[in-house]
Amino acid sequence: MLDSQTIAIVKSTIPVLVETGPKLTGYFYERMFKHNPELKDIFNLSHQQSGAQREALFGAICAYASNIENLSAILPAVERIAQKHASFNIQPEQYNIVGHHLLATIDELLHPGTEVIEAWGKAYQVLANVFIQREAQIYQQTADEQGGWKGLREFRIVKKQKESDVITSFEMAPVDNKPVVDYAAGQYIAVYLQGEQLENQEIRQYSLTRSPNGKTYRIAVKREDQGKASNYLHNVIQEGDILSLAPPYGDFFIDVKPEVPVVLISAGVGLTPMLGMLNTLKAQNHQGNIYWLHAAENGAAAAFRNEVTEITDAMANVRQQVWYNHPNSDDIAGVDYHHRGLMQLDMSEHRLFSPDMQYYFCGPVAFMQYIAKQLTQRGVKTEQLHYECFGPHKIV
């Protein structure tokens, strides 16, 4: 526990932190990568270039400082980050490196004096210990489960299939032919990529798109124009190739009673965790109504259409509604899609607003904010909303 003086000193630095903004975390990352370039094999450098990671870390630092005497307020964020850290196989010694550069950044950029640096050092160590202990639990729990493992495990690509003009799926089986650990629908696996075409190791998390079968994992990857990992997977990796995977992790997953109605809402490649949920609900013979709502640019960009349709045709309690923003000439209204333009939940022919419904959604941040606004304006409570952000987390 931190003493009252340390808490007071840390909280007193909040105004200067806010005034400095993401410049603080930008300086931190530049310093850390300069002195510890090996960490480039862990961090997503694309997020560094876009500024998203710097913004996310700055928000996390301010949130911690603001709630330093009430850590329970940030426990949901701690769990989310700890799950992500586990997929990166983060180890305790790496917290020492990060802490060293964070304190050096505060000292060199803000010159606050020894007392402030010592207070932040104590505060950082408390938070680091929270993460270290939680991540140790996650590692052990996963390893102890049937088919589980610690660290990395080799998998072979047994099927690579184009699902749309921009999305390709990869099914992977363990090289050792032993069982693989189950997962909760909505969780992800981390794929570790190394090759001559890549300057650094690239680690990416991809949602699992099927219900657990104990034998294989399937992911779906959208090709990004400047995406190092996605283009490597699309262009280089082929069936028979071997990749290293971390076990499934993540704090976003479906958890409802059999009779509860569920609405699965997605846009673009955001359908991947939703597809895992839909497949799992089918496997569980879910009794409550299930609504599949998806938005895509057009039919060429829409993935897994046949798979979703097969599920909706097989289950009387599943309803599907699809929006195409700009349908192609060969997209057939009423067959390939139901609505044109952006997703408007009021346009659905189904009753989507109910106090007992649970809403799961994923897609670009702007889309999720748009959906959350529609739901909350119709009286849906925040505890009914469950969402996943790709990349550094943002509040929807």
C-alpha positions in Angstrom: 0.0 0.0 0.0 1.1 3.5 -0.7 1.4 6.1 2.1 -0.7 9.2 2.1 2.2 11.5 1.3 3.1 9.4 -1.8 -0.5 9.5 -3.0 -0.7 13.3 -2.5 2.5 13.8 -4.4 1.4 11.7 -7.4 -2.0 13.3 -7.5 -0.4 16.8 -7.4 1.4 16.0 -10.7 -1.9 15.4 -12.6 -2.2 19.0 -13.9 1.3 19.0 -15.4 0.7 15.5 -16.9 -2.4 16.8 -18.6 -0.7 19.9 -19.8 2.2 17.8 -21.3 -0.2 15.4 -23.0 0.9 12.4 -25.2 4.2 14.2 -25.7 5.2 12.5 -22.4 4.6 9.0 -23.7 6.1 9.8 -27.1 9.3 10.8 -25.4 9.1 7.6 -23.2 8.7 5.3 -26.2 11.5 6.9 -28.1 13.8 6.7 -25.1 12.9 3.1 -24.4 13.4 1.9 -28.0 16.7 3.7 -28.2 18.1 2.0 -25.1 16.3 -1.3 -25.4 15.7 -2.0 -29.1 14.9 -5.6 -28.4 11.4 -4.4 -27.2 10.6 -3.5 -30.8 10.0 -7.3 -31.2 7.1 -7.0 -28.8 5.4 -3.6 -29.4 3.3 -2.9 -32.5 5.3 -0.2 -34.2 2.4 0.7 -36.5 0.6 1.9 -33.4 3.7 4.0 -32.5 3.7 5.7 -35.9 0.0 6.4 -35.8 0.2 7.8 -32.2 -2.5 5.5 -31.0 -0.2 3.6 -28.5 1.1 6.9 -27.1 -2.4 8.2 -26.6 -3.5 5.0 -24.9 -0.5 4.9 -22.5 -1.0 8.6 -21.6 -4.7 7.9 -20.8 -3.7 4.9 -18.7 -1.1 7.0 -16.7 -3.6 9.8 -16.0 -6.2 7.2 -15.0 -3.9 5.6 -12.6 -2.8 8.9 -11.1 -6.4 10.0 -10.7 -7.4 6.7 -9.0 -4.2 5.9 -7.1 -6.0 5.6 -3.8 -8.9 3.6 -5.3 -7.4 1.0 -7.5 -10.7 -0.9 -7.7 -11.9 1.8 -10.1 -9.3 0.7 -12.7 -9.5 -3.0 -12.2 -11.5 -3.6 -15.5 -8.7 -1.8 -17.4 -6.1 -3.8 -15.5 -7.7 -7.1 -16.5 -7.9 -6.1 -20.1 -4.3 -5.0 -20.2 -3.1 -8.1 -18.3 -4.8 -10.4 -20.8 -3.1 -8.5 -23.6 0.2 -8.7 -21.8 -0.2 -12.4 -21.4 -0.6 -12.8 -25.2 2.7 -10.9 -25.6 4.3 -13.2 -23.0 5.4 -10.2 -20.9 7.7 -11.2 -18.1 8.4 -9.4 -14.7 11.9 -8.2 -15.7 10.3 -6.2 -18.5 8.4 -4.2 -16.0 11.7 -3.1 -14.6 12.8 -1.8 -18.0 9.5 0.1 -18.5 9.6 1.6 -15.0 13.2 2.8 -15.5 12.4 4.6 -18.7 9.1 6.0 -17.4 10.8 7.6 -14.4 13.7 8.8 -16.5 11.1 10.4 -18.9 9.3 12.2 -16.1 12.7 13.4 -14.7 14.2 14.5 -18.1 11.0 16.1 -19.5 9.4 17.7 -16.5 12.3 18.1 -14.0 9.9 17.7 -11.0 12.6 17.0 -8.4 13.7 13.9 -6.4 10.6 13.8 -4.1 8.2 13.4 -7.1 10.4 10.9 -8.8 10.6 8.8 -5.7 6.8 9.0 -5.2 6.2 7.9 -8.8 8.7 5.1 -8.4 6.8 3.7 -5.5 3.5 4.2 -7.3 4.8 2.4 -10.4 6.0 -0.5 -8.4 2.6 -1.0 -6.8 0.9 -1.1 -10.2 3.6 -3.3 -11.7 3.2 -5.8 -9.0 -0.6 -5.9 -9.6 0.1 -6.8 -13.2 2.9 -9.2 -12.5 0.7 -11.1 -10.0 -2.3 -11.2 -12.2 -0.4 -12.2 -15.3 1.3 -15.0 -13.4 -2.2 -16.3 -12.5 -3.3 -16.1 -16.1 -0.2 -18.0 -17.3 -0.7 -20.8 -14.7 -4.4 -21.1 -15.2 -4.0 -21.5 -18.9 -1.2 -24.0 -18.6 -3.1 -26.1 -16.1 -6.2 -26.5 -18.4 -6.4 -29.5 -20.7 -4.6 -28.7 -23.9 -3.0 -25.6 -22.3 0.6 -24.3 -22.5 2.9 -21.5 -21.4 4.7 -19.3 -23.8 4.6 -20.2 -27.4 3.6 -23.3 -29.3 4.1 -24.2 -33.0 1.0 -24.6 -35.2 0.8 -25.5 -38.9 -1.5 -23.8 -41.3 -3.9 -26.6 -42.4 -6.3 -24.3 -44.4 -6.0 -20.9 -45.9 -9.2 -19.6 -47.4 -10.2 -16.3 -49.0 -13.4 -15.1 -47.3 -13.8 -11.7 -49.1 -11.7 -9.3 -51.2 -9.9 -8.2 -48.1 -10.4 -10.9 -45.5 -8.7 -14.4 -45.4 -9.1 -17.1 -42.8 -6.4 -19.4 -41.5 -7.1 -22.7 -39.7 -4.2 -23.9 -37.6 -3.4 -27.2 -35.9 -0.6 -27.9 -33.4 2.5 -29.5 -34.8 2.7 -31.8 -31.8 -0.8 -33.2 -32.6 -1.9 -32.8 -29.0 -5.2 -31.2 -27.9 -5.5 -27.4 -27.7 -7.0 -25.5 -24.9 -10.6 -24.3 -25.2 -11.5 -20.6 -25.1 -14.5 -18.4 -24.4 -16.2 -17.1 -27.6 -14.8 -13.7 -28.3 -11.3 -14.3 -27.1 -8.2 -14.0 -29.3 -4.9 -15.7 -30.0 -1.6 -14.0 -30.6 0.3 -14.9 -33.7 4.1 -14.4 -33.7 5.5 -13.6 -37.1 9.2 -13.7 -38.1 10.7 -13.6 -41.6 13.1 -12.0 -44.0 10.5 -9.5 -45.1 9.9 -8.3 -41.6 12.4 -5.9 -39.9 11.2 -7.0 -36.4 9.1 -9.7 -35.0 5.5 -8.8 -35.4 2.9 -10.0 -32.8 -0.8 -9.6 -33.6 -4.0 -10.7 -31.8 -6.8 -12.2 -33.9 -10.2 -13.2 -32.7 -11.1 -16.9 -32.8 -14.0 -17.4 -35.3 -15.3 -20.8 -34.4 -16.6 -22.6 -31.3 -13.9 -24.6 -29.5 -13.2 -28.1 -30.9 -10.0 -29.0 -28.9 -8.1 -29.6 -32.2 -7.6 -26.5 -34.2 -8.0 -22.7 -34.1 -9.3 -20.5 -36.9 -8.7 -16.7 -37.3 -9.6 -14.2 -40.0 -7.3 -11.4 -41.1 -8.1 -8.3 -43.0 -5.4 -7.0 -45.3 -4.5 -3.5 -44.3 -2.9 -1.3 -47.0 0.2 -0.6 -44.8 -0.2 -3.5 -42.5 3.1 -5.4 -42.1 1.6 -8.4 -40.4 -1.6 -8.7 -42.4 0.2 -8.4 -45.7 2.8 -11.0 -44.6 0.0 -13.4 -43.7 -1.9 -12.8 -47.0 1.1 -12.7 -49.3 3.7 -15.0 -47.7 2.2 -17.5 -45.3 0.7 -20.6 -47.1 -0.8 -23.9 -46.1 1.8 -26.1 -44.5 3.8 -23.2 -43.0 4.4 -23.1 -39.3 3.6 -20.2 -36.9 4.1 -19.7 -33.2 1.0 -19.0 -31.1 0.3 -17.9 -27.6 -2.7 -19.5 -25.9 -6.1 -17.8 -26.2 -6.6 -14.8 -24.0 -8.9 -11.8 -23.7 -11.5 -10.3 -21.4 -14.2 -9.8 -24.1 -16.3 -12.9 -24.4 -20.0 -13.8 -24.4 -21.4 -15.0 -21.0 -25.2 -15.3 -21.0 -27.8 -17.7 -19.7 -29.4 -20.0 -22.3 -32.7 -18.0 -22.4 -31.2 -14.5 -22.7 -31.7 -12.8 -26.0 -28.5 -11.7 -27.7 -27.7 -9.1 -30.3 -24.4 -9.5 -32.2 -23.5 -6.2 -34.0 -20.4 -5.8 -36.2 -18.9 -3.8 -39.1 -16.1 -5.0 -41.4 -13.6 -7.3 -39.9 -15.2 -6.6 -36.5 -17.4 -9.6 -37.3 -14.6 -12.0 -36.3 -15.4 -12.2 -32.5 -19.1 -12.1 -33.3 -18.7 -15.1 -35.6 -17.0 -17.0 -32.8 -19.9 -16.1 -30.5 -22.5 -17.1 -33.1 -20.9 -20.5 -33.7 -20.7 -21.1 -30.0 -24.3 -20.1 -29.4 -25.2 -22.6 -32.1 -23.1 -25.3 -30.5 -24.7 -24.6 -27.1 -28.2 -24.7 -28.7 -28.9 -21.3 -27.2 -32.6 -20.9 -26.5 -33.0 -17.1 -26.5 -33.4 -15.1 -29.6 -30.2 -14.3 -31.5 -29.9 -11.3 -33.8 -27.0 -11.0 -36.3 -26.5 -7.4 -37.5 -23.6 -6.7 -39.8 -22.4 -3.7 -41.8 -20.0 -3.9 -44.8 -19.1 -1.7 -47.7 -20.5 -4.1 -50.2 -20.7 -7.8 -51.1 -17.1 -8.0 -52.2 -16.0 -6.9 -48.7 -18.5 -9.0 -46.8 -16.9 -12.1 -45.3 -18.4 -15.5 -44.1 -21.8 -14.8 -45.7 -22.5 -18.4 -46.5 -21.4 -19.6 -43.0 -23.7 -17.1 -41.2 -26.6 -17.9 -43.6 -26.2 -21.6 -42.9 -26.5 -20.9 -39.2 -29.5 -18.6 -39.5 -31.2 -21.2 -41.7 -30.5 -24.0 -39.3 -31.7 -22.2 -36.1 -35.3 -20.9 -35.9 -34.4 -18.4 -33.2 -31.6 -16.6 -35.2 -32.4 -13.5 -37.3 -29.9 -11.8 -39.7 -29.9 -8.2 -40.9 -27.1 -6.9 -43.2 -26.3 -3.3 -44.3 -24.2 -2.5 -47.4 -23.0 1.1 -47.4 -22.5 1.2 -51.2 -23.8 -2.0 -52.8 -22.1 -3.3 -56.0 -24.2 -3.7 -59.1 -24.4 -7.5 -58.6 -25.4 -7.2 -54.9 -29.1 -8.2 -54.6 -31.3 -6.4 -52.2 -33.2 -8.8 -50.0 -30.7 -11.6 -50.7 -27.2 -10.3 -50.1 -28.2 -7.4 -47.9 -31.3 -5.9 -46.3 -30.5 -2.2 -45.9 -28.5 0.4 -47.8 -26.2 2.9 -46.1 -25.1 3.1 -42.5 -26.5 0.8 -39.9 -29.7 2.2 -38.3 -31.0 -0.1 -35.6 -34.5 1.4 -35.9 -34.6 0.1 -39.5 -34.4 -3.5 -38.4 -37.7 -5.4 -38.7 -37.0 -7.0 -35.3 -37.5 -5.7 -31.8 -33.9 -4.9 -30.7 -34.5 -2.8 -27.6 -35.3 -4.8 -24.5 -34.2 -4.6 -20.8 -33.2 -8.3 -20.9 -31.1 -8.2 -24.1 -27.3 -8.3 -24.1 -25.5 -6.4 -26.9 -22.1 -7.4 -28.2 -20.4 -5.3 -30.8 -17.1 -4.8 -32.6 -15.8 -2.7 -35.4 -14.0 0.6 -36.0 -14.2 2.9 -33.0 -16.4 5.4 -34.8 -18.9 2.7 -35.7 -19.1 1.4 -32.1 -19.6 4.9 -30.7 -22.4 5.3 -33.3 -24.0 2.1 -32.3 -23.6 2.7 -28.5 -25.3 6.1 -29.0 -28.3 4.6 -30.8 -28.6 2.0 -28.0 -28.3 4.3 -25.1 -30.7 6.8 -26.6 -33.3 4.0 -26.7 -32.8 3.4 -23.0 -30.4 0.5 -23.1 -28.3 0.4 -20.0 -24.5 0.5 -20.1 -24.3 -2.8 -18.3 -26.0 -4.4 -21.3 -23.3 -3.2 -23.7 -20.2 -5.3 -24.3 -17.6 -4.3 -26.9 -14.0 -4.9 -28.2 -11.6 -2.4 -29.6 -8.9 -3.5 -32.0 -5.6 -2.0 -31.1 -5.1 0.3 -28.1 -8.3 0.4 -26.1 -10.7 3.3 -26.3 -13.8 4.0 -24.3 -16.9 3.7 -26.5 
